[in-house]
Amino acid sequence: MEEPQLDAEEIAQETPAKDVFLAPSIYTSQIMSGTSYGHYSSVPELLAGEDNIQCVLGVDEAGRGPILGPMVYALLYLPLSAHRSLLAETHHFNDSKVLTPTVRSSLMESLCTPGTDLYRSCGWATKVMSARDISADMLKPGGKYSLNEQAMDATVELIKEVFNKGVNVKEIYIDTIGSPQAYQKKLERIFPTTQITVAKKADSLYPCVSAASVCAKVTRDAALEVCYQAYTLTATKPDHEPEVVADGWGSGYPSDKRCSTWMKRNMDPVFGWSTECRFSWLPAMDLLEGKGDGAKVQWPTREDTESMRVTDFFFTPATEQCEHGDGLTGWFGSRVLEIDL
């Protein structure tokens, strides 16, 4: 996948806040190991046991384009009657890219704090899709699992689980991937009794999608910080302050100079990077296979392997043995001849 180009303002908006709120959707061990997972809040007290209250649900994502860190899909639901009054008028939710990192973090903290109006009225969920799993699926031999397909499946998984919890969802609004019409038709076949709207810029049009975008973005920001902590813990030297996220790999986008510089400086020539990197992204491939200092490996073709012996992988060609001697013979001593008994 090719990298999206961000300008300076967009990079600043995508860079995690230094004091980002660590929501309950942050599972440190899974993030550090590169494992994808889902998190679901409890059904809010206002809706618990009340299947006659009609709800509206919004879905959005964060981190589709970065080369570092997970992509996070999120949803948020609440009573239809409180949709605009609570989210837009009282708390001023908007597209997460418009809100500052500090405001996003504050809204998410309020959503997760017992006793607040957001906590009493809203339920939410996230699907954290690790960089490792995204790349593994996109690079599958014999049939790729595209990013759009992964996103679609994550959306359906999240919505189905909310229905399984007994929430009476009547309207669903989703920020589109690809064609809004095609995406909407697919979802209408899966959820035929629910009114579904898929639209471009839905995070700016529908408050529930705006709130979902905040859940997704704050979760991704915190997950990116957790990934980076693995490096600060091992790289911190005596008498030096640990690097903060913004001074390390920044937003995680290759067009962010902090990110590209970090990748060049921290690339292992054989293994590249750890589970925080999307190896299926073109800049990562370029660094490993072309422009960078990645180790060059020549894998034998299938035809070659059919006629090769295991020893061919270990012995040097005969011409080199004559010039330089057989390294294995020199190490182990004189060659033992086969004797027929």
Beta strands, then each sheet from edge to edge (+ up, - down):
strand 1: 37-40
strand 2: 55-62
strand 3: 71-79
strand 4: 123-129
strand 5: 169-175
strand 6: 195-199
sheet 1: 1+ 4- 3+ 2- 5- 6-
end
